[in-house]
């Protein structure tokens, strides 16, 4: 297989790992590096101007989320926002309870937070999901106790793209709270890193208490995220030593990135409906062609309640890493699942949670589409990928045979 | 006082709060926003290229610090690095001790970390400083116990500019460890955020175990910092959920900012001697003229063992905030102390620690010089500032008189 001619153009299909920064976003950021660079906490004119730029960014984001500007906390990443939500609420409400519930397919930023909390004496329950990755509402409700302080369920899964019924869940938790003496707790957090740009982020409509959004998945810069936190909720900070972000996240305000994220979210929200429609069409075309041309291949996740940009399939007996490296030779960039654990060779916890067998789980590949993806790109992949899958399957069959002979 | 003509140009003298991003640094960063934007943890070609860019940045920084690349942890800020050092070591070595020592004039990022740790049951000792802000070595050594796991003393103070004898301190702690049965603990951390760009960051020469450096004080972008941590030292992460930074700091690698910080540190290190000499000359000229022309004014901090860019004076009976706002009208941007607590009106803990009286502490102003500062700028301030100080003193005297009459 020669890749000289084939890989002249790179076809990036890993938008769920990260997106390029939108040129308009970069343009909005540029003045804040070398010209309007002041510390937003400084009292002089340029410091106050920096503070105003951050206020404006906060308001712009609040407008998309339909919340108050002071309900937005700027952080350094989606991971940090997830950590702040889980650790921040659990520790702040420790005196009222030591129990946390998360779904079985959360991002590691949520999962590892609960592991930290377990070491601090907290108890963690894992809410199961169906084989399509959708959360089971009733079993989750049954896990609620009067010691539960936070429930965290991601809006859409980063690996298999399943969209969760967040509004329904939020309502069910509200009902449970009403039925249990109008309790204040638990609070409901959702990690919306993958949902942003495709689904509504209206926190009032969703009925949630906390929400994580990341800039680097919505064509904004890396290194900034937000946590929406409803007014009056207590939160113990994880980074301390300055009064920034209402004493909830210390450190010099990262003005360029903050302005960039606000711009990116505005653009993402404006183009959301159109882009979702366009990508859903491409996705469905891509999925049906793949399943039709690659023997034994299966789609993971719900076919309908699915992110418009997610295509995640498994092929038995072959290694996702091998597929990935072969595709890479042809200039096609995809992923085996989450970039955050790309070099971890254990089968993904998400695939295990939906009951996938290891032989399928290991042969998984995720294509995540984005603004730059065209039908021409997809057709190119459809030309290249099936023969690769066939070849890898043949090698695998041969290896199995050879082993059997010994 | 009219400021129309006067304030046509802004004279920024708040480089200790933050610096503009060097145009060369910004140029180095730009490709990583919209072109080479991949997730550095992705396995495909562009992901691996991103990983290589980060490795290169890590090596470049390690070269300046004279350490191994794997001893560099990228974080989101100097504050986060300080937090990670203090919380990370204290928590990781909890089974071996519950005692921490910091100096009385640490940055809030260190101070607040110890307050968090106190709530977790740790004991914190505060090492006193002399009236010039220099640490007293003997009293610090007397605080050491076989329960001490970390000592943190900043390399140079952000408010009054005093440079600490880090090498001497490190040696003394090493001696103490030898004399106490060749103990492994305590580890020695220094916050070098203000020192970087002026003083040597050679960690072997300094003899330290951990060091914090911030990008936004050395003409690099905001939103990235590093923690140097000697090999084999355990550290409990504060942001979890991904395998980045050897499992010590989760979250998508912020490639543009990381590349920018490395470039900024290289430039700062190269220009260090020349720029320190140039600014020390300007600083000394500025200080002597100020003290000579403003009655009762005093210089805070050590006059010799002092950051080349720091001028921090106090004038009794007038408010630093008033000076700052008056200067601002004339286009001169300075600070009352730390930007991180600019809106906190209590007298600075640093000034209290050096034994400054409240009447002097309240009338403090910090001018911090930088690459853009010229003698013309300083002469302009020397023309504007003394009359302002005189006018404010007169108003203050009048107010006192009026109060006395009542």
Interface residues (C-beta under 8 A of the other chain):
Chain A: X10 X12 X14 X17 X18 X19 X20 X21 X22 X23 X26 X30 X33 X34 X35 X37 X38 X39 X41 X42 X43 X44 X45 X46 X47 X76 X77 X78 X79 X80 X82 X83 X107 X108 X109 X110 X111 X112 X113 X115 X116 X216 X221 X222 X223 X224 X238 X239 X240 X241 X242 X243 X244 X250 X251 X252 X253 X254 X255 X256 X257 X321 X324 X325 X327 X328 X333 X334 X335 X336 X339 X340 X341 X342 X343 X344
Chain B: X10 X12 X14 X17 X18 X19 X20 X21 X22 X23 X26 X30 X33 X34 X35 X37 X38 X39 X41 X42 X43 X44 X45 X46 X47 X76 X77 X78 X79 X80 X82 X83 X107 X108 X109 X110 X111 X112 X113 X115 X116 X216 X221 X222 X223 X224 X238 X239 X240 X241 X242 X243 X244 X250 X251 X252 X253 X254 X255 X256 X257 X321 X324 X325 X327 X328 X333 X334 X335 X336 X339 X340 X341 X342 X343 X344
